[in-house]
Structures are given as C-alpha cells and as structure tokens.
Amino acid sequence: MLRTLALRLLLLLAVAAGLAGCTPPAGSDPGLPSHAGLPPEAIDTLALIQRGGPFPYRKDGTTFHNRERLLPARPRGYYREYTVPTPGSRDRGARRIVTGGDPPEVFYYTADHYRSFRPIEPLP
C-alpha cells in the first residue's frame, strides 16, 4: 500500500511538472492564439487574405467543406481555404489557412492537409 501511494505521488508530481511547461509567457493573453511557430509563408498568406488578394492559386478562396468535421459545424459556404506555399514542393503542398465568415472572422492553420487545425488570430 505504501508503495502504491508513493507511485501515485510520483505520477502526480510528474504530471504537475509537465503542466508547468504549459504556462503561457508572462504578459501574453492565454485567450488568444499566437502566430508563434507559423511558417513565414503562412504569415504572408494571412496578410494576403486580409487584403483580399490577389491569390496565386486557382483554388484559393474556394469553399472548404469541413468533411473531416474538425472545425465547428457551420452552413455550407461559411469556410474558405487558401494555400500556404511549401518551399520546394512541386504542387500546392499540405499547408492551408481556412477562414470562416464573410468577411473572415475566424482563421485556422493546418500543416497536414486537414488532419489537424490550429486557431490563429488575424494580423494587426
């Protein structure tokens, strides 16, 4: 019993230590996602979206259907997708920004062709 209690305490300490690394930096607003970690091409694409184009790819601005259902359910046509260029790629690559609303009110980034999404904030 004492051994089980000691193991549980060690597990609790390990979890607490892991959570300490999840603390947002001082002065940041934890309610807003940051652009940290986005490739520079994503920042460029986001700026282009906010300016209204012109877009380099024919499919930019077309309806994203959310077939994966990873984004909140919205009416057809709510989401639009835009290509984030991948240096060295022969095609459009896997990176996209998906926006919601007209004008866009929400923004998501995917680096893995819609397998996962990360909310991002508009540029100032």
Backbone as JSON, one array per atom type, in Angstrom:
{
  "sequence": "MLRTLALRLLLLLAVAAGLAGCTPPAGSDPGLPSHAGLPPEAIDTLALIQRGGPFPYRKDGTTFHNRERLLPARPRGYYREYTVPTPGSRDRGARRIVTGGDPPEVFYYTADHYRSFRPIEPLP",
  "N": [[0.82, -1.19, 0.0], [1.92, 1.25, 0.8], [3.83, 1.46, -1.16], [2.24, 1.75, -3.47], [1.03, 4.18, -2.88], [3.28, 5.84, -2.92], [4.02, 5.58, -5.63], [1.8, 6.76, -6.84], [2.06, 9.38, -5.9], [4.49, 10.09, -7.12], [3.67, 9.99, -9.8], [1.75, 12.03, -9.81], [3.4, 14.24, -9.26], [5.0, 14.2, -11.57], [3.1, 14.77, -13.55], [2.31, 17.33, -12.71], [4.73, 18.7, -13.07], [4.95, 18.57, -15.85], [2.75, 20.09, -16.6], [3.54, 22.59, -15.77], [5.19, 23.49, -17.8], [3.34, 24.28, -19.65], [2.42, 26.75, -19.13], [1.46, 29.97, -20.19], [3.59, 32.56, -21.61], [4.67, 35.32, -19.57], [2.67, 38.21, -19.6], [1.35, 37.58, -21.94], [-1.77, 36.98, -23.59], [-3.69, 34.4, -22.67], [-6.07, 33.7, -23.87], [-5.96, 34.22, -26.54], [-4.8, 32.79, -29.51], [-1.42, 32.55, -30.69], [0.87, 33.66, -33.28], [3.15, 32.31, -33.15], [5.46, 29.92, -34.21], [4.3, 29.54, -36.67], [4.95, 29.09, -40.15], [6.81, 31.44, -42.17], [5.59, 31.75, -44.66], [2.92, 31.26, -44.09], [2.21, 33.49, -42.6], [2.49, 35.41, -44.6], [0.46, 34.53, -46.35], [-1.78, 34.86, -44.72], [-1.77, 37.66, -44.45], [-2.29, 38.31, -47.11], [-4.87, 37.26, -47.4], [-6.26, 38.93, -45.65], [-5.98, 41.31, -47.01], [-7.5, 40.82, -49.19], [-6.57, 39.59, -51.47], [-4.58, 39.8, -54.53], [-4.78, 36.24, -55.21], [-2.46, 33.57, -55.53], [-3.08, 30.95, -56.29], [-5.42, 28.98, -58.08], [-7.41, 27.63, -56.65], [-7.58, 29.02, -54.3], [-9.6, 30.6, -51.91], [-11.84, 29.11, -52.42], [-14.69, 27.12, -51.44], [-14.4, 25.45, -48.37], [-15.26, 22.36, -47.25], [-15.32, 21.1, -44.77], [-15.37, 18.32, -44.29], [-14.02, 16.61, -42.63], [-14.89, 17.28, -40.21], [-13.61, 18.62, -38.13], [-13.58, 21.25, -37.53], [-15.78, 23.74, -36.08], [-19.25, 23.09, -36.68], [-20.83, 24.6, -39.4], [-22.91, 26.47, -41.72], [-22.95, 25.43, -45.2], [-20.48, 26.84, -47.27], [-19.54, 28.67, -45.46], [-16.89, 28.32, -44.65], [-13.68, 28.99, -46.1], [-10.83, 28.12, -48.1], [-7.26, 28.53, -48.31], [-4.13, 28.4, -49.91], [-1.03, 27.74, -48.37], [2.06, 28.32, -49.39], [4.58, 25.8, -49.89], [7.92, 25.72, -49.65], [9.95, 24.34, -52.2], [8.14, 22.38, -52.88], [6.43, 20.58, -55.43], [3.79, 20.82, -55.94], [0.73, 22.19, -54.57], [1.19, 21.52, -51.96], [0.72, 20.64, -48.44], [-0.11, 22.53, -46.65], [-2.45, 24.84, -45.35], [-4.6, 27.7, -44.9], [-7.63, 28.12, -43.36], [-10.54, 29.97, -43.45], [-13.33, 31.48, -41.77], [-16.52, 32.85, -42.3], [-17.76, 35.92, -43.81], [-17.01, 39.08, -44.12], [-13.9, 37.34, -43.29], [-13.95, 35.98, -40.02], [-12.92, 34.11, -38.35], [-9.93, 32.16, -38.18], [-7.95, 29.43, -39.24], [-5.12, 27.27, -39.14], [-3.59, 24.65, -40.94], [-1.12, 22.23, -41.16], [-0.99, 19.77, -42.15], [-2.68, 18.94, -44.23], [-5.52, 19.11, -43.51], [-5.76, 17.27, -41.41], [-5.38, 18.13, -38.87], [-6.09, 21.12, -37.04], [-5.23, 24.46, -36.18], [-6.2, 27.2, -34.31], [-5.76, 30.56, -35.34], [-4.91, 34.01, -34.95], [-6.07, 37.04, -36.53], [-3.88, 39.23, -38.39], [-2.49, 42.23, -36.99]],
  "CA": [[0.0, 0.0, 0.0], [2.82, 2.39, 0.84], [4.45, 1.52, -2.47], [1.22, 2.29, -4.37], [0.89, 5.59, -2.56], [4.49, 6.51, -3.41], [3.92, 5.64, -7.09], [0.78, 7.77, -7.19], [2.64, 10.67, -5.62], [5.44, 10.35, -8.19], [2.9, 10.27, -11.0], [1.17, 13.36, -9.64], [4.48, 15.22, -9.41], [5.39, 14.22, -12.98], [2.05, 15.49, -14.28], [2.4, 18.74, -12.33], [5.91, 19.26, -13.71], [4.62, 18.71, -17.26], [1.81, 21.21, -16.77], [4.25, 23.86, -15.56], [5.69, 23.91, -19.09], [2.22, 24.74, -20.46], [2.05, 28.09, -18.71], [1.78, 30.97, -21.21], [4.59, 33.54, -21.19], [4.16, 36.48, -18.85], [2.25, 39.31, -20.45], [0.57, 37.14, -23.1], [-3.18, 36.72, -23.33], [-3.9, 32.98, -22.97], [-7.29, 33.52, -24.63], [-5.7, 34.43, -27.96], [-3.69, 32.0, -30.06], [-0.39, 33.41, -31.26], [1.41, 33.24, -34.57], [4.41, 31.61, -32.88], [5.56, 28.6, -34.82], [3.78, 29.51, -38.04], [5.99, 29.39, -41.13], [6.65, 32.79, -42.72], [4.64, 31.7, -45.78], [1.56, 31.34, -43.53], [2.0, 34.9, -42.26], [2.28, 36.09, -45.88], [-0.86, 34.15, -46.86], [-2.76, 35.51, -43.85], [-1.81, 39.07, -44.86], [-2.95, 38.35, -48.42], [-6.31, 37.04, -47.15], [-6.81, 40.13, -45.03], [-6.01, 42.36, -48.03], [-8.48, 40.44, -50.21], [-5.91, 39.05, -52.66], [-4.9, 38.66, -55.4], [-4.27, 34.97, -54.73], [-1.64, 32.92, -56.57], [-3.57, 29.62, -56.67], [-6.79, 28.98, -58.58], [-8.35, 27.11, -55.64], [-7.64, 29.9, -53.14], [-10.89, 31.26, -51.72], [-12.95, 28.21, -52.68], [-15.36, 26.59, -50.25], [-13.87, 24.32, -47.62], [-16.48, 21.67, -46.84], [-15.22, 20.59, -43.39], [-15.77, 16.91, -44.28], [-13.36, 15.95, -41.51], [-15.66, 17.73, -39.04], [-12.71, 19.04, -37.06], [-13.93, 22.63, -37.23], [-17.19, 23.84, -35.66], [-20.25, 22.94, -37.76], [-21.37, 25.86, -39.92], [-23.57, 26.24, -43.01], [-22.11, 25.29, -46.39], [-20.01, 28.11, -47.79], [-19.0, 29.51, -44.39], [-15.43, 28.19, -44.63], [-12.92, 29.13, -47.35], [-9.46, 27.65, -47.92], [-6.19, 29.24, -49.01], [-2.87, 27.66, -49.93], [0.2, 28.28, -47.79], [3.11, 27.68, -50.19], [5.62, 24.98, -49.25], [9.13, 25.83, -50.48], [10.46, 23.09, -52.74], [7.07, 21.46, -53.26], [6.04, 20.68, -56.84], [2.35, 21.12, -56.02], [0.28, 23.12, -53.54], [1.62, 21.08, -50.64], [-0.32, 20.25, -47.47], [-0.4, 23.61, -45.72], [-3.57, 25.7, -45.72], [-5.33, 28.52, -43.93], [-9.08, 28.06, -43.58], [-11.21, 31.1, -42.79], [-14.77, 31.34, -41.61], [-17.26, 34.11, -42.32], [-17.54, 36.83, -44.92], [-15.56, 38.9, -44.16], [-13.43, 36.31, -42.36], [-13.95, 36.31, -38.6], [-12.1, 33.1, -37.69], [-8.84, 31.68, -39.03], [-7.33, 28.19, -38.79], [-3.97, 26.82, -39.92], [-3.3, 23.23, -40.96], [0.14, 21.9, -41.83], [-1.07, 18.36, -42.53], [-3.79, 18.76, -45.16], [-6.81, 18.99, -42.84], [-5.82, 16.26, -40.34], [-5.47, 18.88, -37.62], [-6.2, 22.56, -37.23], [-4.81, 25.33, -35.08], [-6.76, 28.55, -34.49], [-4.79, 31.67, -35.38], [-5.56, 35.32, -34.9], [-5.75, 37.9, -37.69], [-2.74, 40.14, -38.19], [-2.94, 43.57, -36.58]],
  "C": [[0.87, 1.26, 0.0], [3.51, 2.58, -0.51], [3.49, 2.14, -3.5], [1.05, 3.79, -4.14], [2.09, 6.39, -3.07], [4.46, 6.63, -4.93], [2.91, 6.69, -7.54], [1.31, 9.18, -6.97], [3.65, 11.05, -6.71], [4.74, 10.7, -9.5], [2.3, 11.67, -10.95], [2.23, 14.45, -9.81], [4.94, 15.33, -10.86], [4.38, 14.99, -13.81], [2.13, 16.98, -13.98], [3.61, 19.41, -12.99], [5.66, 19.48, -15.2], [3.69, 19.88, -17.51], [2.49, 22.55, -16.57], [4.81, 24.38, -16.87], [4.6, 24.45, -20.01], [1.79, 26.15, -20.11], [2.41, 29.09, -19.79], [2.81, 31.96, -20.69], [3.95, 34.72, -20.49], [3.81, 37.59, -19.83], [1.45, 38.89, -21.67], [-0.86, 36.87, -22.67], [-3.45, 35.27, -23.68], [-5.17, 32.72, -23.77], [-7.1, 33.68, -26.13], [-4.57, 33.54, -28.44], [-2.67, 32.94, -30.7], [0.04, 32.89, -32.62], [2.73, 32.51, -34.39], [4.39, 30.23, -33.53], [4.99, 28.51, -36.22], [4.94, 29.77, -39.01], [5.76, 30.79, -41.72], [5.67, 32.83, -43.89], [3.19, 31.79, -45.28], [1.24, 32.78, -43.15], [1.73, 35.69, -43.53], [0.89, 35.8, -46.44], [-1.96, 34.82, -46.03], [-2.89, 36.99, -44.21], [-2.53, 39.23, -46.19], [-4.46, 38.17, -48.28], [-6.93, 38.31, -46.6], [-6.86, 41.31, -45.99], [-7.04, 42.07, -49.12], [-7.86, 39.96, -51.51], [-5.02, 40.08, -53.31], [-4.17, 37.4, -54.94], [-3.56, 34.21, -55.85], [-2.17, 31.56, -57.05], [-5.05, 29.69, -57.03], [-7.8, 28.56, -57.52], [-8.44, 28.0, -54.4], [-8.99, 30.62, -53.1], [-12.08, 30.37, -52.02], [-13.5, 27.65, -51.37], [-14.61, 25.4, -49.67], [-15.08, 23.64, -46.98], [-16.46, 21.09, -45.44], [-15.69, 19.14, -43.28], [-15.18, 16.15, -43.1], [-14.07, 16.25, -40.19], [-14.77, 18.06, -37.85], [-12.94, 20.49, -36.66], [-15.39, 22.67, -36.78], [-18.14, 23.76, -36.86], [-20.83, 24.31, -38.11], [-22.06, 25.55, -41.25], [-22.56, 26.14, -44.15], [-21.74, 26.67, -46.91], [-19.4, 29.03, -46.73], [-17.48, 29.51, -44.41], [-14.83, 28.32, -46.02], [-11.49, 28.68, -47.08], [-8.49, 28.4, -48.81], [-4.9, 28.45, -48.86], [-1.78, 28.44, -49.22], [1.32, 27.58, -48.55], [4.12, 26.91, -49.34], [6.85, 25.06, -50.13], [9.62, 24.45, -50.92], [9.4, 22.1, -53.17], [6.69, 21.68, -54.72], [4.56, 21.02, -57.01], [1.99, 22.09, -54.89], [0.74, 22.73, -52.15], [0.44, 20.83, -49.72], [-0.78, 21.4, -46.59], [-1.51, 24.52, -46.24], [-3.95, 26.62, -44.56], [-6.79, 28.42, -44.33], [-9.69, 29.21, -42.79], [-12.7, 30.79, -42.68], [-15.43, 32.7, -41.56], [-16.91, 34.94, -43.54], [-17.95, 38.24, -44.48], [-15.11, 37.89, -43.11], [-13.4, 36.81, -40.91], [-13.17, 35.3, -37.77], [-11.09, 32.56, -38.7], [-8.25, 30.42, -38.4], [-6.17, 27.85, -39.71], [-3.87, 25.31, -39.81], [-2.01, 23.0, -41.74], [0.09, 20.5, -42.42], [-2.31, 18.03, -43.36], [-5.08, 18.31, -44.46], [-6.88, 17.87, -41.79], [-5.9, 16.91, -38.97], [-5.51, 20.36, -37.95], [-5.75, 23.28, -35.97], [-5.45, 26.69, -35.3], [-5.63, 29.58, -34.49], [-5.57, 32.98, -35.38], [-5.23, 36.11, -36.16], [-4.54, 38.77, -37.36], [-3.27, 41.51, -37.79], [-2.96, 44.54, -37.74]]
}
